[in-house]
């Protein structure tokens, strides 16, 4: 019996013998995905749905940060370098610590990227058409006001890695200087959640203001109150965006906090499930993915409510991407005197609280800020 439970010296284990095959399979999947993306990638306003036939080339009515014209190249090359480094570190860490909760959260926070077109639609996030992007008319992708770029693949660094490790470091510093009966020791999850909110708010504000100023995207409509530079191309909904985005950052970080037992909150939640008890890593990942997807929907629901309320009246004037039609789902750009042509995009009826869609008649205000003689 003993001989049947042991393997002969020098004979590789089943797991070890399966590793090369698994690695080849994953490599083939990765190459296939990259090939699929490369084949369908395009740049510019290609689809008649968004392309402005009256404009040739890519003239810009505004000057981006420092007047430098190569920000998009820097952003896209930087994303490629960042993702290659992240994948390399992830692969190295997975071999040393298979299915580590932090690695599972990297996967879960990356997986929510499927919702990105919806989350561009809700807050009027309009990307620069000159970015490499998916075909504009694909299902789901077409919900994005203009294009759905590849650059958003770096979700995990934004929603998890940056806020979590920074907040965790601050929490440890606070605990090292506090007594064991202090709040930071008695309520570590509450303290971490508060730190994640503050750190996430600040990180998002600095990052997004920079990206908007460099022409990566714009918020075409914002609520004037609580927004920076309202009524200009570079307007940014500071209170609304930087606060709502932490709805994803906070649970992502809290789920990865380890208690005195050494287990993360996600692992503890997964243990309560009656399913996948023999697959704890899969259960932990599914818990993370489910909570993050719900959290991201909450973020989108907040902006969808703003959209339906018609409170986002400040428009990004002048429209910075003339090669594309002006995304004007509620007619506010036209009302402010912005030159067309206009398009209303998708989900512009009951989901925008407009049963009849974009107003057919929309007189220009005498003091419209987008008029040639306006204040913009």
C-alpha positions in Angstrom: 0.0 0.0 0.0 2.8 2.4 0.9 4.3 1.9 -2.6 1.0 2.9 -4.2 1.0 6.3 -2.3 4.5 7.3 -3.2 6.2 7.9 -6.5 9.5 6.6 -7.6 12.5 8.7 -7.2 13.0 11.1 -10.1 9.4 10.7 -11.4 7.8 14.1 -11.7 4.6 14.8 -9.8 1.3 15.1 -11.8 1.1 18.8 -10.9 4.6 19.4 -12.1 4.0 17.5 -15.3 0.9 19.6 -16.0 2.6 22.9 -15.5 4.2 23.2 -19.0 0.9 22.3 -20.6 -1.0 24.8 -18.5 1.6 27.5 -19.3 1.4 26.8 -23.0 -2.4 26.9 -22.9 -2.5 30.2 -21.1 0.2 31.6 -23.4 -1.9 30.5 -26.4 -5.0 32.3 -24.9 -3.0 35.5 -24.3 -1.6 35.5 -27.9 -5.1 34.8 -29.2 -6.6 37.7 -27.3 -3.8 40.1 -28.3 -4.1 38.9 -32.0 -7.9 39.5 -31.8 -7.4 43.0 -30.4 -4.7 43.9 -32.9 -6.8 42.7 -35.9 -9.8 44.8 -34.9 -7.9 47.9 -33.5 -8.5 51.2 -35.2 -7.8 54.9 -34.5 -9.8 57.9 -35.4 -13.5 58.6 -35.8 -14.2 55.9 -38.3 -17.9 55.0 -37.9 -20.5 57.2 -39.6 -22.3 57.1 -36.3 -19.7 59.5 -34.7 -17.6 60.8 -37.6 -18.0 64.4 -38.6 -18.0 64.4 -42.5 -17.4 68.2 -42.5 -13.9 67.9 -40.9 -10.7 66.6 -42.4 -7.8 65.8 -40.2 -7.7 66.3 -36.4 -7.8 70.1 -35.7 -7.9 71.0 -32.1 -9.7 74.2 -31.0 -7.9 74.1 -27.6 -4.3 73.6 -26.5 -3.6 70.7 -24.2 -1.1 70.8 -21.3 2.1 72.8 -22.1 1.1 72.8 -25.7 2.7 69.4 -26.2 1.2 67.4 -29.0 2.3 63.9 -28.1 0.4 63.2 -24.9 -1.6 60.3 -26.5 1.6 58.5 -27.5 3.0 58.9 -24.0 -0.2 57.6 -22.4 -0.6 54.6 -24.7 3.1 53.5 -24.7 3.1 54.0 -20.9 0.1 51.8 -20.6 1.8 49.0 -22.6 4.9 49.3 -20.5 2.9 49.3 -17.3 0.9 46.3 -18.3 3.9 44.3 -19.4 5.6 45.0 -16.0 2.4 44.1 -14.2 2.0 40.8 -16.1 5.6 39.9 -15.4 5.3 40.7 -11.7 2.0 38.9 -11.5 3.4 35.7 -13.2 6.4 35.7 -10.9 4.3 36.2 -7.8 1.8 33.5 -8.9 4.6 31.0 -9.2 5.8 31.8 -5.7 2.3 32.3 -4.1 -0.3 30.6 -6.2 -3.8 32.1 -5.8 -2.7 34.7 -3.3 -5.7 37.0 -2.4 -3.8 40.1 -3.7 -3.3 38.4 -7.0 -6.9 37.3 -7.2 -8.0 40.9 -6.5 -5.8 42.1 -9.4 -7.7 39.7 -11.6 -11.1 40.7 -10.2 -10.4 44.4 -10.5 -9.3 43.9 -14.1 -12.3 41.9 -14.9 -14.7 44.7 -14.2 -13.4 46.5 -17.3 -16.3 44.9 -19.2 -18.5 47.6 -17.6 -16.3 50.5 -18.9 -18.6 51.5 -21.8 -21.5 51.8 -19.4 -19.4 53.8 -17.0 -18.4 56.1 -19.8 -22.0 56.6 -20.8 -23.2 57.5 -17.3 -20.9 60.4 -16.5 -20.5 61.7 -20.1 -16.9 60.5 -20.3 -15.9 61.2 -23.9 -12.6 59.7 -25.1 -10.3 61.1 -27.7 -11.1 59.3 -31.0 -7.4 59.2 -31.9 -6.7 56.6 -29.2 -6.5 53.0 -30.3 -9.9 51.6 -29.8 -12.4 48.9 -30.5 -14.8 49.3 -33.5 -17.3 51.9 -32.5 -20.4 50.0 -33.5 -19.8 46.7 -31.6 -22.4 45.8 -29.1 -21.7 47.1 -25.6 -18.7 49.1 -26.9 -21.1 51.5 -28.7 -22.5 52.7 -25.4 -19.3 54.8 -25.0 -20.1 58.3 -26.2 -17.3 58.3 -28.8 -14.9 55.3 -28.6 -13.9 52.6 -26.2 -10.1 52.6 -26.0 -7.7 49.8 -25.1 -6.0 52.0 -22.5 -8.6 51.2 -19.8 -7.1 47.7 -19.4 -5.0 49.1 -16.4 -8.0 49.1 -14.0 -6.2 47.1 -11.3 -3.5 49.7 -10.7 -6.2 52.4 -10.4 -8.9 50.7 -8.3 -6.8 48.3 -6.2 -3.0 48.4 -6.2 -2.5 52.2 -5.7 -5.2 52.9 -3.1 -4.8 49.7 -1.2 -1.1 49.6 -0.7 -0.9 53.3 0.1 -3.7 53.1 2.6 -2.4 49.9 4.2 1.0 51.5 4.7 -0.6 54.5 6.4 -2.7 52.2 8.6 0.3 50.3 9.8 2.1 53.5 10.6 -0.9 54.8 12.6 -1.1 51.5 14.5 2.6 51.4 15.3 2.2 54.8 17.1 -1.1 54.0 18.8 -2.0 52.0 21.9 -3.8 48.7 21.5 -7.0 50.1 22.9 -7.1 52.9 20.3 -9.7 53.2 17.5 -7.2 52.2 14.8 -6.7 48.9 16.5 -10.2 48.3 17.6 -11.8 49.2 14.3 -9.1 48.5 11.6 -11.6 47.9 8.8 -13.4 51.2 9.5 -10.1 53.0 9.6 -8.9 51.4 6.4 -12.1 52.2 4.7 -11.8 55.9 5.7 -8.1 55.9 4.5 -9.1 54.3 1.2 -11.7 57.0 0.7 -9.3 59.9 1.3 -6.4 58.3 -0.6 -8.6 57.3 -3.4 -10.2 60.7 -3.7 -6.9 62.5 -3.8 -5.3 60.0 -6.2 -8.3 60.1 -8.6 -8.5 63.9 -8.6 -4.8 64.3 -9.4 -4.8 61.6 -12.1 -8.0 62.5 -13.8 -7.3 66.3 -13.9 -4.0 65.5 -15.5 -5.6 63.1 -18.1 -8.3 65.6 -19.0 -5.7 68.4 -19.3 -3.6 66.3 -21.7 -6.6 65.5 -24.0 -7.1 61.8 -23.2 -10.8 62.4 -22.5 -13.2 65.0 -21.4 -16.4 65.1 -19.2 -18.7 66.6 -21.8 -21.3 67.6 -19.2 -21.0 68.2 -15.4 -23.0 69.7 -12.6 -21.6 73.2 -12.3 -21.5 73.1 -8.5 -18.7 70.9 -7.1 -16.9 70.8 -10.4 -13.6 72.4 -11.4 -13.3 74.6 -14.5 -17.0 74.2 -15.3 -18.0 75.4 -18.7 -14.6 74.8 -20.3 -13.1 72.0 -22.2 -11.2 70.8 -19.1 -14.1 70.8 -16.7 -13.9 68.0 -14.1 -16.7 66.9 -11.7 -14.4 66.8 -8.6 -16.9 66.2 -5.8 -19.0 63.7 -7.9 -16.3 61.7 -9.7 -13.6 61.5 -7.1 -16.1 60.6 -4.4 -18.1 58.1 -6.3 -15.0 56.3 -7.7 -14.1 55.3 -4.1 -17.2 53.1 -4.1 -15.1 50.6 -5.9 -11.7 51.3 -4.2 -13.0 50.9 -0.6 -14.4 47.4 -1.0 -11.5 46.2 -3.1 -9.1 47.3 -0.3 -11.2 46.1 2.6 -11.7 42.7 1.1 -7.9 42.2 1.0 -7.3 43.3 4.7 -5.9 40.4 6.8 -7.2 39.9 10.3 -5.4 38.3 13.3 -5.9 34.8 11.8 -4.0 35.8 8.6 -7.0 35.5 6.4 -8.4 38.3 4.3 -12.0 39.4 4.5 -12.7 37.9 1.1 -11.4 34.5 2.2 -13.6 34.7 5.3 -16.7 35.5 3.2 -15.9 32.7 0.8 -15.7 30.2 3.6 -19.3 30.9 4.4 -20.5 29.8 1.0 -21.8 26.3 0.5 -20.5 26.2 -3.0 -16.9 25.7 -4.1 -15.9 24.5 -0.7 -13.3 22.3 -2.3 -12.1 25.2 -4.4 -11.3 28.0 -1.9 -9.3 30.1 -4.3 -12.1 30.1 -6.9 -14.6 30.9 -4.2 -12.5 33.9 -3.0 -12.2 35.2 -6.6 -15.9 34.9 -7.2 -16.6 36.8 -3.9 -14.3 39.6 -5.0 -15.6 39.7 -8.5 -19.3 39.8 -7.4 -18.7 42.6 -4.8 -16.6 44.7 -7.2 -19.1 44.4 -10.0 -22.0 45.4 -7.7 -19.9 48.3 -6.4 -19.1 49.5 -9.9 -22.8 49.4 -10.8 -23.4 51.6 -7.8 -20.9 54.1 -9.1 -22.6 54.1 -12.5 -26.1 54.4 -10.9 -25.0 57.6 -9.1 -24.0 59.2 -12.4 -27.1 57.8 -14.1 -29.2 59.6 -11.5 -27.3 62.8 -12.2 -27.9 62.3 -15.9 -31.6 61.7 -15.5 -32.0 64.7 -13.3 -30.7 67.0 -16.0 -28.5 68.8 -13.5 -25.3 68.3 -15.6 -25.8 71.5 -17.5 -22.2 72.8 -17.8 -20.8 71.6 -21.2 -17.1 71.2 -22.3 -16.9 74.2 -24.5 -15.4 74.3 -27.0 -15.9 70.7 -28.1 -12.3 69.4 -28.4 -12.6 66.6 -31.0 -14.0 68.2 -34.2 -13.4 65.0 -36.2 -16.3 63.5 -34.2 -19.8 64.8 -34.0 -20.7 66.6 -30.8 -22.0 64.2 -28.2 -25.1 66.1 -27.1 -27.7 63.7 -25.7 -29.8 66.4 -24.0 -29.3 69.3 -26.3 -27.3 71.4 -23.9 -24.3 71.9 -26.3 -26.7 73.2 -29.0 -28.4 75.4 -26.4 -25.1 77.0 -25.5 -24.3 77.7 -29.1 -21.8 75.0 -30.0 -21.6 74.3 -33.7 -22.8 70.9 -34.8 -23.3 68.3 -36.2 -24.7 66.6 -33.1 -25.5 63.0 -32.2 -27.4 61.7 -29.2 -25.7 58.3 -28.7 -27.3 55.2 -27.2 -29.4 54.8 -24.1 -30.8 58.3 -24.6 -34.4 57.7 -24.0 -35.9 56.1 -20.9 -32.4 55.6 -19.4 -31.8 59.3 -19.6 -35.3 60.2 -18.6 -36.1 61.3 -22.1 -38.9 59.2 -23.6 -38.7 61.1 -26.8 -34.9 61.3 -27.0 -32.9 64.4 -27.8 -35.1 67.6 -28.2 -35.9 68.2 -31.9 -36.0 72.0 -31.4 -33.4 73.6 -29.1 -33.1 77.4 -29.4 -29.7 78.8 -28.6 -29.4 80.9 -25.4 -28.6 84.6 -26.0 -25.7 84.3 -23.6 -24.6 80.8 -24.7 -21.0 80.2 -23.7 -20.1 78.2 -26.8 -21.1 81.0 -29.2 -18.2 82.6 -31.1 -18.9 85.8 -29.1 -19.5 83.9 -25.8 -17.5 83.7 -22.7 -15.7 80.4 -23.2 
